[in-house]
Each structure stands twice: as C-alpha cells, then as structure tokens.
Amino acid sequence: MTVLPYRQASARAYSAANRVLLGRAGLLVAVWNGLPGRPGGTADTVAAARAAGLPVEVVPA
C-alpha cells in the first residue's frame, strides 16, 4: 500500500495519486466523457498515460 502525504483531496493530491497509478499500470481503463476537466482529473490522467505510451481504453461516460 502507498500512502501519499496529503491530508485533503486536492488537484495536487489527485495528480500525485495518478502518477503512482500510471507508474504501476500496464493499461489504463478510463470512464470518461472526453471533455477537459479539473487539474488532476480524468482528462489529465488519460493525457499523461498516452504521453507515456501506456495503452488507454476509454469507456464513454
């Protein structure tokens, strides 16, 4: 288990958690409406995964 040093949910905390997730994943399956969202959200995570060459499957929301 990984515990990150954030006391509250925030864009910064979500971004950090997503980096950990992407570092361990072989495939990202994202339930996403395809729209940009808040920093650290699904759009950012999908973009980061694609930039890293990680396979991405999007399930339309």
PDB file of N, CA, C and O in Angstrom:
ATOM      1  N   MET A   1       0.845  -1.170   0.000  1.00  0.00           N
ATOM      2  CA  MET A   1       0.000   0.000   0.000  1.00  0.00           C
ATOM      3  C   MET A   1       0.894   1.238   0.000  1.00  0.00           C
ATOM      4  O   MET A   1       1.933   1.277   0.659  1.00  0.00           O
ATOM      5  N   THR A   2       0.466   2.235  -0.748  1.00  0.00           N
ATOM      6  CA  THR A   2       1.182   3.503  -0.794  1.00  0.00           C
ATOM      7  C   THR A   2       0.322   4.577  -0.160  1.00  0.00           C
ATOM      8  O   THR A   2      -0.852   4.724  -0.500  1.00  0.00           O
ATOM      9  N   VAL A   3       0.900   5.319   0.751  1.00  0.00           N
ATOM     10  CA  VAL A   3       0.202   6.434   1.389  1.00  0.00           C
ATOM     11  C   VAL A   3       0.936   7.704   0.989  1.00  0.00           C
ATOM     12  O   VAL A   3       2.133   7.846   1.237  1.00  0.00           O
ATOM     13  N   LEU A   4       0.219   8.611   0.377  1.00  0.00           N
ATOM     14  CA  LEU A   4       0.811   9.871  -0.051  1.00  0.00           C
ATOM     15  C   LEU A   4       0.630  10.922   1.043  1.00  0.00           C
ATOM     16  O   LEU A   4      -0.286  10.815   1.859  1.00  0.00           O
ATOM     17  N   PRO A   5       1.491  11.929   1.067  1.00  0.00           N
ATOM     18  CA  PRO A   5       1.498  12.880   2.179  1.00  0.00           C
ATOM     19  C   PRO A   5       0.492  14.035   2.035  1.00  0.00           C
ATOM     20  O   PRO A   5       0.847  15.196   2.241  1.00  0.00           O
ATOM     21  N   TYR A   6      -0.740  13.718   1.688  1.00  0.00           N
ATOM     22  CA  TYR A   6      -1.757  14.755   1.533  1.00  0.00           C
ATOM     23  C   TYR A   6      -2.856  14.519   2.556  1.00  0.00           C
ATOM     24  O   TYR A   6      -3.347  13.401   2.708  1.00  0.00           O
ATOM     25  N   ARG A   7      -3.235  15.575   3.251  1.00  0.00           N
ATOM     26  CA  ARG A   7      -4.274  15.460   4.278  1.00  0.00           C
ATOM     27  C   ARG A   7      -5.670  15.628   3.702  1.00  0.00           C
ATOM     28  O   ARG A   7      -6.644  15.114   4.253  1.00  0.00           O
ATOM     29  N   GLN A   8      -5.765  16.354   2.587  1.00  0.00           N
ATOM     30  CA  GLN A   8      -7.067  16.625   1.978  1.00  0.00           C
ATOM     31  C   GLN A   8      -7.012  16.377   0.483  1.00  0.00           C
ATOM     32  O   GLN A   8      -5.958  16.469  -0.147  1.00  0.00           O
ATOM     33  N   ALA A   9      -8.168  16.060  -0.065  1.00  0.00           N
ATOM     34  CA  ALA A   9      -8.273  15.898  -1.517  1.00  0.00           C
ATOM     35  C   ALA A   9      -8.035  17.254  -2.171  1.00  0.00           C
ATOM     36  O   ALA A   9      -8.560  18.277  -1.730  1.00  0.00           O
ATOM     37  N   SER A  10      -7.240  17.239  -3.225  1.00  0.00           N
ATOM     38  CA  SER A  10      -6.949  18.460  -3.976  1.00  0.00           C
ATOM     39  C   SER A  10      -6.426  18.043  -5.348  1.00  0.00           C
ATOM     40  O   SER A  10      -6.096  16.878  -5.568  1.00  0.00           O
ATOM     41  N   ALA A  11      -6.355  18.997  -6.261  1.00  0.00           N
ATOM     42  CA  ALA A  11      -5.809  18.698  -7.584  1.00  0.00           C
ATOM     43  C   ALA A  11      -4.395  18.150  -7.460  1.00  0.00           C
ATOM     44  O   ALA A  11      -4.021  17.226  -8.182  1.00  0.00           O
ATOM     45  N   ARG A  12      -3.622  18.704  -6.566  1.00  0.00           N
ATOM     46  CA  ARG A  12      -2.244  18.243  -6.373  1.00  0.00           C
ATOM     47  C   ARG A  12      -2.202  16.797  -5.856  1.00  0.00           C
ATOM     48  O   ARG A  12      -1.381  15.993  -6.299  1.00  0.00           O
ATOM     49  N   ALA A  13      -3.090  16.486  -4.923  1.00  0.00           N
ATOM     50  CA  ALA A  13      -3.152  15.128  -4.374  1.00  0.00           C
ATOM     51  C   ALA A  13      -3.598  14.124  -5.434  1.00  0.00           C
ATOM     52  O   ALA A  13      -3.032  13.037  -5.545  1.00  0.00           O
ATOM     53  N   TYR A  14      -4.618  14.494  -6.211  1.00  0.00           N
ATOM     54  CA  TYR A  14      -5.085  13.598  -7.272  1.00  0.00           C
ATOM     55  C   TYR A  14      -4.013  13.393  -8.333  1.00  0.00           C
ATOM     56  O   TYR A  14      -3.829  12.278  -8.820  1.00  0.00           O
ATOM     57  N   SER A  15      -3.310  14.450  -8.693  1.00  0.00           N
ATOM     58  CA  SER A  15      -2.231  14.324  -9.679  1.00  0.00           C
ATOM     59  C   SER A  15      -1.150  13.372  -9.189  1.00  0.00           C
ATOM     60  O   SER A  15      -0.652  12.541  -9.948  1.00  0.00           O
ATOM     61  N   ALA A  16      -0.792  13.497  -7.921  1.00  0.00           N
ATOM     62  CA  ALA A  16       0.231  12.610  -7.352  1.00  0.00           C
ATOM     63  C   ALA A  16      -0.251  11.163  -7.341  1.00  0.00           C
ATOM     64  O   ALA A  16       0.509  10.253  -7.673  1.00  0.00           O
ATOM     65  N   ALA A  17      -1.497  10.948  -6.966  1.00  0.00           N
ATOM     66  CA  ALA A  17      -2.047   9.599  -6.939  1.00  0.00           C
ATOM     67  C   ALA A  17      -2.094   9.009  -8.349  1.00  0.00           C
ATOM     68  O   ALA A  17      -1.819   7.825  -8.543  1.00  0.00           O
ATOM     69  N   ASN A  18      -2.441   9.839  -9.321  1.00  0.00           N
ATOM     70  CA  ASN A  18      -2.493   9.359 -10.701  1.00  0.00           C
ATOM     71  C   ASN A  18      -1.108   8.996 -11.223  1.00  0.00           C
ATOM     72  O   ASN A  18      -0.975   8.041 -11.989  1.00  0.00           O
ATOM     73  N   ARG A  19      -0.077   9.732 -10.828  1.00  0.00           N
ATOM     74  CA  ARG A  19       1.293   9.386 -11.230  1.00  0.00           C
ATOM     75  C   ARG A  19       1.674   8.016 -10.679  1.00  0.00           C
ATOM     76  O   ARG A  19       2.281   7.211 -11.385  1.00  0.00           O
ATOM     77  N   VAL A  20       1.325   7.749  -9.431  1.00  0.00           N
ATOM     78  CA  VAL A  20       1.605   6.438  -8.831  1.00  0.00           C
ATOM     79  C   VAL A  20       0.857   5.353  -9.607  1.00  0.00           C
ATOM     80  O   VAL A  20       1.427   4.319  -9.954  1.00  0.00           O
ATOM     81  N   LEU A  21      -0.420   5.601  -9.871  1.00  0.00           N
ATOM     82  CA  LEU A  21      -1.243   4.646 -10.605  1.00  0.00           C
ATOM     83  C   LEU A  21      -0.640   4.343 -11.971  1.00  0.00           C
ATOM     84  O   LEU A  21      -0.497   3.179 -12.343  1.00  0.00           O
ATOM     85  N   LEU A  22      -0.287   5.383 -12.720  1.00  0.00           N
ATOM     86  CA  LEU A  22       0.248   5.179 -14.063  1.00  0.00           C
ATOM     87  C   LEU A  22       1.607   4.492 -14.039  1.00  0.00           C
ATOM     88  O   LEU A  22       1.954   3.763 -14.969  1.00  0.00           O
ATOM     89  N   GLY A  23       2.373   4.721 -12.985  1.00  0.00           N
ATOM     90  CA  GLY A  23       3.670   4.070 -12.864  1.00  0.00           C
ATOM     91  C   GLY A  23       3.569   2.570 -12.644  1.00  0.00           C
ATOM     92  O   GLY A  23       4.531   1.839 -12.883  1.00  0.00           O
ATOM     93  N   ARG A  24       2.422   2.113 -12.196  1.00  0.00           N
ATOM     94  CA  ARG A  24       2.229   0.698 -11.892  1.00  0.00           C
ATOM     95  C   ARG A  24       1.363  -0.020 -12.915  1.00  0.00           C
ATOM     96  O   ARG A  24       1.304  -1.250 -12.926  1.00  0.00           O
ATOM     97  N   ALA A  25       0.695   0.732 -13.768  1.00  0.00           N
ATOM     98  CA  ALA A  25      -0.303   0.152 -14.670  1.00  0.00           C
ATOM     99  C   ALA A  25       0.311  -0.335 -15.977  1.00  0.00           C
ATOM    100  O   ALA A  25       1.321   0.189 -16.447  1.00  0.00           O
ATOM    101  N   GLY A  26      -0.314  -1.332 -16.537  1.00  0.00           N
ATOM    102  CA  GLY A  26       0.040  -1.789 -17.872  1.00  0.00           C
ATOM    103  C   GLY A  26      -1.002  -1.345 -18.883  1.00  0.00           C
ATOM    104  O   GLY A  26      -0.779  -1.414 -20.092  1.00  0.00           O
ATOM    105  N   LEU A  27      -2.145  -0.889 -18.377  1.00  0.00           N
ATOM    106  CA  LEU A  27      -3.267  -0.442 -19.189  1.00  0.00           C
ATOM    107  C   LEU A  27      -4.115   0.479 -18.336  1.00  0.00           C
ATOM    108  O   LEU A  27      -4.381   0.178 -17.172  1.00  0.00           O
ATOM    109  N   LEU A  28      -4.545   1.602 -18.903  1.00  0.00           N
ATOM    110  CA  LEU A  28      -5.473   2.490 -18.208  1.00  0.00           C
ATOM    111  C   LEU A  28      -6.844   2.327 -18.839  1.00  0.00           C
ATOM    112  O   LEU A  28      -7.006   2.510 -20.046  1.00  0.00           O
ATOM    113  N   VAL A  29      -7.829   1.982 -18.020  1.00  0.00           N
ATOM    114  CA  VAL A  29      -9.223   1.954 -18.451  1.00  0.00           C
ATOM    115  C   VAL A  29      -9.893   3.135 -17.769  1.00  0.00           C
ATOM    116  O   VAL A  29     -10.011   3.170 -16.544  1.00  0.00           O
ATOM    117  N   ALA A  30     -10.333   4.106 -18.572  1.00  0.00           N
ATOM    118  CA  ALA A  30     -10.894   5.335 -18.026  1.00  0.00           C
ATOM    119  C   ALA A  30     -12.363   5.470 -18.412  1.00  0.00           C
ATOM    120  O   ALA A  30     -12.708   5.376 -19.590  1.00  0.00           O
ATOM    121  N   VAL A  31     -13.217   5.688 -17.439  1.00  0.00           N
ATOM    122  CA  VAL A  31     -14.616   6.036 -17.689  1.00  0.00           C
ATOM    123  C   VAL A  31     -14.628   7.551 -17.780  1.00  0.00           C
ATOM    124  O   VAL A  31     -14.447   8.248 -16.782  1.00  0.00           O
ATOM    125  N   TRP A  32     -14.846   8.056 -19.001  1.00  0.00           N
ATOM    126  CA  TRP A  32     -14.604   9.482 -19.261  1.00  0.00           C
ATOM    127  C   TRP A  32     -15.528   9.980 -20.354  1.00  0.00           C
ATOM    128  O   TRP A  32     -15.811   9.270 -21.318  1.00  0.00           O
ATOM    129  N   ASN A  33     -15.994  11.207 -20.194  1.00  0.00           N
ATOM    130  CA  ASN A  33     -16.876  11.816 -21.188  1.00  0.00           C
ATOM    131  C   ASN A  33     -16.106  12.506 -22.318  1.00  0.00           C
ATOM    132  O   ASN A  33     -16.718  13.068 -23.225  1.00  0.00           O
ATOM    133  N   GLY A  34     -14.788  12.469 -22.272  1.00  0.00           N
ATOM    134  CA  GLY A  34     -13.973  13.051 -23.325  1.00  0.00           C
ATOM    135  C   GLY A  34     -13.744  14.542 -23.209  1.00  0.00           C
ATOM    136  O   GLY A  34     -13.076  15.132 -24.057  1.00  0.00           O
ATOM    137  N   LEU A  35     -14.282  15.155 -22.183  1.00  0.00           N
ATOM    138  CA  LEU A  35     -14.150  16.600 -22.003  1.00  0.00           C
ATOM    139  C   LEU A  35     -13.017  16.935 -21.043  1.00  0.00           C
ATOM    140  O   LEU A  35     -12.692  16.147 -20.155  1.00  0.00           O
ATOM    141  N   PRO A  36     -12.413  18.116 -21.227  1.00  0.00           N
ATOM    142  CA  PRO A  36     -11.407  18.535 -20.249  1.00  0.00           C
ATOM    143  C   PRO A  36     -12.097  18.748 -18.907  1.00  0.00           C
ATOM    144  O   PRO A  36     -13.274  19.104 -18.842  1.00  0.00           O
ATOM    145  N   GLY A  37     -11.362  18.530 -17.875  1.00  0.00           N
ATOM    146  CA  GLY A  37     -11.943  18.694 -16.543  1.00  0.00           C
ATOM    147  C   GLY A  37     -11.015  19.490 -15.664  1.00  0.00           C
ATOM    148  O   GLY A  37     -10.249  20.333 -16.130  1.00  0.00           O
ATOM    149  N   ARG A  38     -11.099  19.210 -14.410  1.00  0.00           N
ATOM    150  CA  ARG A  38     -10.256  19.891 -13.418  1.00  0.00           C
ATOM    151  C   ARG A  38      -8.848  19.318 -13.437  1.00  0.00           C
ATOM    152  O   ARG A  38      -8.650  18.165 -13.819  1.00  0.00           O
ATOM    153  N   PRO A  39      -7.873  20.114 -13.028  1.00  0.00           N
ATOM    154  CA  PRO A  39      -6.500  19.594 -12.931  1.00  0.00           C
ATOM    155  C   PRO A  39      -6.457  18.343 -12.041  1.00  0.00           C
ATOM    156  O   PRO A  39      -7.072  18.298 -10.975  1.00  0.00           O
ATOM    157  N   GLY A  40      -5.727  17.349 -12.502  1.00  0.00           N
ATOM    158  CA  GLY A  40      -5.617  16.105 -11.752  1.00  0.00           C
ATOM    159  C   GLY A  40      -6.741  15.130 -12.035  1.00  0.00           C
ATOM    160  O   GLY A  40      -6.785  14.047 -11.452  1.00  0.00           O
ATOM    161  N   GLY A  41      -7.648  15.502 -12.920  1.00  0.00           N
ATOM    162  CA  GLY A  41      -8.800  14.670 -13.221  1.00  0.00           C
ATOM    163  C   GLY A  41      -8.535  13.662 -14.324  1.00  0.00           C
ATOM    164  O   GLY A  41      -7.393  13.404 -14.704  1.00  0.00           O
ATOM    165  N   THR A  42      -9.614  13.109 -14.819  1.00  0.00           N
ATOM    166  CA  THR A  42      -9.519  12.042 -15.807  1.00  0.00           C
ATOM    167  C   THR A  42      -8.827  12.493 -17.085  1.00  0.00           C
ATOM    168  O   THR A  42      -7.998  11.762 -17.628  1.00  0.00           O
ATOM    169  N   ALA A  43      -9.152  13.683 -17.573  1.00  0.00           N
ATOM    170  CA  ALA A  43      -8.526  14.167 -18.812  1.00  0.00           C
ATOM    171  C   ALA A  43      -7.013  14.242 -18.667  1.00  0.00           C
ATOM    172  O   ALA A  43      -6.279  13.827 -19.564  1.00  0.00           O
ATOM    173  N   ASP A  44      -6.548  14.765 -17.548  1.00  0.00           N
ATOM    174  CA  ASP A  44      -5.105  14.853 -17.302  1.00  0.00           C
ATOM    175  C   ASP A  44      -4.475  13.469 -17.214  1.00  0.00           C
ATOM    176  O   ASP A  44      -3.375  13.253 -17.721  1.00  0.00           O
ATOM    177  N   THR A  45      -5.162  12.540 -16.578  1.00  0.00           N
ATOM    178  CA  THR A  45      -4.635  11.191 -16.411  1.00  0.00           C
ATOM    179  C   THR A  45      -4.556  10.469 -17.751  1.00  0.00           C
ATOM    180  O   THR A  45      -3.564   9.798 -18.037  1.00  0.00           O
ATOM    181  N   VAL A  46      -5.586  10.601 -18.568  1.00  0.00           N
ATOM    182  CA  VAL A  46      -5.575   9.985 -19.896  1.00  0.00           C
ATOM    183  C   VAL A  46      -4.450  10.587 -20.730  1.00  0.00           C
ATOM    184  O   VAL A  46      -3.719   9.858 -21.402  1.00  0.00           O
ATOM    185  N   ALA A  47      -4.304  11.905 -20.693  1.00  0.00           N
ATOM    186  CA  ALA A  47      -3.241  12.563 -21.466  1.00  0.00           C
ATOM    187  C   ALA A  47      -1.860  12.093 -21.012  1.00  0.00           C
ATOM    188  O   ALA A  47      -0.991  11.835 -21.845  1.00  0.00           O
ATOM    189  N   ALA A  48      -1.653  11.982 -19.704  1.00  0.00           N
ATOM    190  CA  ALA A  48      -0.360  11.544 -19.178  1.00  0.00           C
ATOM    191  C   ALA A  48      -0.075  10.100 -19.580  1.00  0.00           C
ATOM    192  O   ALA A  48       1.053   9.760 -19.937  1.00  0.00           O
ATOM    193  N   ALA A  49      -1.094   9.259 -19.520  1.00  0.00           N
ATOM    194  CA  ALA A  49      -0.914   7.857 -19.909  1.00  0.00           C
ATOM    195  C   ALA A  49      -0.540   7.752 -21.381  1.00  0.00           C
ATOM    196  O   ALA A  49       0.371   7.009 -21.745  1.00  0.00           O
ATOM    197  N   ARG A  50      -1.238   8.491 -22.216  1.00  0.00           N
ATOM    198  CA  ARG A  50      -0.948   8.456 -23.647  1.00  0.00           C
ATOM    199  C   ARG A  50       0.454   8.987 -23.929  1.00  0.00           C
ATOM    200  O   ARG A  50       1.180   8.427 -24.751  1.00  0.00           O
ATOM    201  N   ALA A  51       0.833  10.066 -23.248  1.00  0.00           N
ATOM    202  CA  ALA A  51       2.173  10.649 -23.441  1.00  0.00           C
ATOM    203  C   ALA A  51       3.264   9.665 -23.032  1.00  0.00           C
ATOM    204  O   ALA A  51       4.356   9.667 -23.601  1.00  0.00           O
ATOM    205  N   ALA A  52       2.963   8.829 -22.047  1.00  0.00           N
ATOM    206  CA  ALA A  52       3.935   7.841 -21.573  1.00  0.00           C
ATOM    207  C   ALA A  52       3.925   6.573 -22.413  1.00  0.00           C
ATOM    208  O   ALA A  52       4.733   5.672 -22.187  1.00  0.00           O
ATOM    209  N   GLY A  53       3.017   6.496 -23.382  1.00  0.00           N
ATOM    210  CA  GLY A  53       2.940   5.309 -24.217  1.00  0.00           C
ATOM    211  C   GLY A  53       2.159   4.168 -23.594  1.00  0.00           C
ATOM    212  O   GLY A  53       2.219   3.037 -24.076  1.00  0.00           O
ATOM    213  N   LEU A  54       1.429   4.452 -22.535  1.00  0.00           N
ATOM    214  CA  LEU A  54       0.624   3.432 -21.863  1.00  0.00           C
ATOM    215  C   LEU A  54      -0.664   3.228 -22.658  1.00  0.00           C
ATOM    216  O   LEU A  54      -1.308   4.209 -23.030  1.00  0.00           O
ATOM    217  N   PRO A  55      -1.053   1.997 -22.925  1.00  0.00           N
ATOM    218  CA  PRO A  55      -2.319   1.774 -23.626  1.00  0.00           C
ATOM    219  C   PRO A  55      -3.496   2.332 -22.812  1.00  0.00           C
ATOM    220  O   PRO A  55      -3.541   2.205 -21.588  1.00  0.00           O
ATOM    221  N   VAL A  56      -4.432   2.946 -23.518  1.00  0.00           N
ATOM    222  CA  VAL A  56      -5.597   3.557 -22.869  1.00  0.00           C
ATOM    223  C   VAL A  56      -6.862   3.066 -23.559  1.00  0.00           C
ATOM    224  O   VAL A  56      -6.973   3.120 -24.784  1.00  0.00           O
ATOM    225  N   GLU A  57      -7.807   2.590 -22.771  1.00  0.00           N
ATOM    226  CA  GLU A  57      -9.143   2.246 -23.262  1.00  0.00           C
ATOM    227  C   GLU A  57     -10.108   3.196 -22.562  1.00  0.00           C
ATOM    228  O   GLU A  57     -10.131   3.283 -21.334  1.00  0.00           O
ATOM    229  N   VAL A  58     -10.909   3.911 -23.363  1.00  0.00           N
ATOM    230  CA  VAL A  58     -11.865   4.848 -22.793  1.00  0.00           C
ATOM    231  C   VAL A  58     -13.251   4.259 -22.912  1.00  0.00           C
ATOM    232  O   VAL A  58     -13.685   3.862 -23.994  1.00  0.00           O
ATOM    233  N   VAL A  59     -13.950   4.205 -21.772  1.00  0.00           N
ATOM    234  CA  VAL A  59     -15.345   3.784 -21.718  1.00  0.00           C
ATOM    235  C   VAL A  59     -16.146   5.084 -21.650  1.00  0.00           C
ATOM    236  O   VAL A  59     -16.026   5.832 -20.680  1.00  0.00           O
ATOM    237  N   PRO A  60     -16.964   5.361 -22.674  1.00  0.00           N
ATOM    238  CA  PRO A  60     -17.709   6.618 -22.661  1.00  0.00           C
ATOM    239  C   PRO A  60     -18.623   6.733 -21.440  1.00  0.00           C
ATOM    240  O   PRO A  60     -19.321   5.789 -21.070  1.00  0.00           O
ATOM    241  N   ALA A  61     -18.596   7.902 -20.838  1.00  0.00           N
ATOM    242  CA  ALA A  61     -19.440   8.139 -19.662  1.00  0.00           C
ATOM    243  C   ALA A  61     -20.727   8.804 -20.090  1.00  0.00           C
ATOM    244  O   ALA A  61     -21.582   9.092 -19.252  1.00  0.00           O
TER     245      ALA A  61
END
